[in-house]
C-alpha cells in the first residue's frame, strides 16, 4: 500500500480544533510509518480545491466537533467523490445529535441513562425555574447536563444539587442551544472502540477510565496524567464480553462505518449504560482508541492503513 496517498483532514473551526490537530498529527505520523504518502490538510476554504487538484486516493476525517462529526465534511467528500475513512454523512448526523442517537439505541433495547432534551427557548418561554423543578422531579439528582451536540465533554457538568442547576445550564448553553439532562449513573466508566479493518467489524479491548473525582471532563481527557487508564478494563470477563458486543450493536444500529467509539458506564448491577457513540474518536496521546490498539498489540498506522484500503476499494 506504499503507493497510496492519504489526506488527513484535521483542525477546522470547532471548539475542538486543537484536539483535532493533535489527533491529525499523530495519525499522520502513524500512517507515514506504515508507508503511506500522507498530506495533512486543514478543513478550511482551500480544502475543496486541494481535494480536486491534488486528489488523494482517500481521505481520513480526523476532525472533532462541528462539521467533522455532524456529517458536513463527509457530505462534501461524497459530493466530490473522494473516498474516505469513516461514517457516511447521514449516519454522522444521527449519531452527532445525542438525543436522537439515545432514542434509537433505547428503541432497540440497549440501555442508556434516562434523559430529557430541552431547547433554550423552553426555559425562556415557560420559566426557567419551573422547567428545572420539573426536570429534577422527573429525573432526580444527581444529573449530568451536557450540550445535545458536541464532544470532548465541553460544557458537561455533574449537578448534585438543585442550586447548581442554573450555572450548569449556562455552561451547556455556551456550546449548544439545547440542553441534554440525563440521570447520572455511577459505576465504571469505559470506552469501547470498533474498527472494521478486516472481514467484519471488531470491538477493541474495553478501556477503563479512572479519574480522581469521578468526572471525565475536558481537562481530564487532554491533560497528561489527569486520568489513568486500564486496558482491558478491570471487570469480569462476562462484562467485558458484553461491552464489546454492545459496542458492535450500537455501531450497527446507528449505521456507522469503519471506526467508532462507545462511551458507557457499567453500573452497580453490571448493566452497560451507553452515554454516547462517537464517529470520530480522538487519536491524541491521551485518547482511548490508541490505548486499546496498543493494548491488543496492534499498530495504529496499520489499523488505519487497512481502513484506507477499504475506503479505496469502496470507491
Buried (B, 14 or more C-beta within 10 A) or exposed (E): BEEBBBBBBBBBBBBBBEBBBBBBBBBBBBBEBBEBBBBBBBBEEEBBEBBEEEEBBBBBBBBBBBBBBBBBBBBBBBEEEBBBBBBBBEBBBBBBBBBBBBBBBBEEEBBBBBBBBBBBEBBEEEEBEEBBEEBBEEBEBBBBBBBBBBBBBBBBBBBEEBEBBBEBBEBBBEBBEBBBBBBBBEBBBBBBBBBBBEEEBBBBBBBBBBBEEEBBBBEBBBEEEBBEBBBBBEBEEEBBEBBBEBBBBBBEBBBBBBBBBBBBBBBEEEBBBBBBBBBBBBBBEBBBBBBBBBBEEBEBBBBBBBBBBBBBEEE
